[in-house]
Amino acid sequence: MRVSNLIYSLAALTLAAVPPSHAEENVSGQVYTVVYFEVAPTEAAQAAAAARQYAEASGKEDGNLAFEMFQEIDRPSRFAVVEVWLDDRQVWRAPP
């Protein structure tokens, strides 16, 4: 059950990068994204480890200019992801 919570959280994080269906115009220039997510307190350590792996992999993607993952000090089950991409083509692509 605990691992499923982590999987749901990471799935939500991935879905947060999907553009709204009404978005029609392309963004020119850098794109910044900020996503917050929270996991069960008992899963904070496991979520932090998975988040580090995700951060390392995303930081190596073409077009990624910056990728930071933060864990809240007073509430270690809360995380924030800040990404900077070269343009919107890298941010909105579907996972392989």
Solvent accessible surface area in square Angstrom, and as a share of the most:
residue,aa,sasa,rsa
1,M,191,0.85
2,R,158,0.58
3,V,80,0.46
4,S,33,0.22
5,N,53,0.27
6,L,13,0.06
7,I,102,0.52
8,Y,146,0.56
9,S,16,0.10
10,L,49,0.24
11,A,46,0.35
12,A,57,0.44
13,L,8,0.04
14,T,57,0.33
15,L,120,0.60
16,A,54,0.42
17,A,36,0.28
18,V,93,0.53
19,P,48,0.30
20,P,72,0.45
21,S,121,0.78
22,H,141,0.63
23,A,58,0.45
24,E,162,0.72
25,E,153,0.69
26,N,127,0.65
27,V,76,0.44
28,S,109,0.70
29,G,44,0.42
30,Q,92,0.41
31,V,15,0.08
32,Y,139,0.53
33,T,22,0.13
34,V,80,0.46
35,V,23,0.13
36,Y,150,0.57
37,F,22,0.09
38,E,90,0.40
39,V,10,0.06
40,A,35,0.27
41,P,110,0.69
42,T,110,0.64
43,E,4,0.02
44,A,11,0.08
45,A,84,0.65
46,Q,77,0.34
47,A,1,0.01
48,A,10,0.08
49,A,42,0.33
50,A,19,0.15
51,A,1,0.01
52,R,141,0.51
53,Q,130,0.58
54,Y,71,0.27
55,A,20,0.16
56,E,112,0.50
57,A,59,0.46
58,S,11,0.07
59,G,37,0.35
60,K,167,0.71
61,E,74,0.33
62,D,119,0.62
63,G,20,0.19
64,N,24,0.12
65,L,89,0.44
66,A,42,0.33
67,F,25,0.10
68,E,92,0.41
69,M,41,0.18
70,F,107,0.45
71,Q,75,0.33
72,E,66,0.30
73,I,164,0.83
74,D,128,0.67
75,R,112,0.41
76,P,71,0.45
77,S,8,0.05
78,R,78,0.28
79,F,7,0.03
80,A,16,0.13
81,V,0,0.00
82,V,46,0.27
83,E,17,0.08
84,V,18,0.10
85,W,15,0.05
86,L,92,0.46
87,D,18,0.10
88,D,14,0.07
89,R,172,0.63
90,Q,32,0.14
91,V,12,0.07
92,W,92,0.32
93,R,108,0.39
94,A,82,0.64
95,P,95,0.60
96,P,183,1.15
